[in-house]
Amino acid sequence: MIVGGLLVGTLFTLFVIPVVYTYLSRRAFIESDETALGPEAGHGKQGPAAPQPVPAAE
């Protein structure tokens, strides 16, 4: 029983909890994008804007 409990705790710590956390954080990130930018945002139609080159210092 003790070994089984240790194995379950280890599996949850190493695999289940990180997967659930990643899923929830991505979901919250997508929802915040849609809320901040409107209903059309976050559908992957366009990528992020390309970075502008930095002018060379003279």
Buried (B, 14 or more C-beta within 10 A) or exposed (E): EEEEEEEEEEEEEEEEEEEEEEEEEEEEEEEEEBEEEEEEEBEEEEEEEEEEEEEEEE
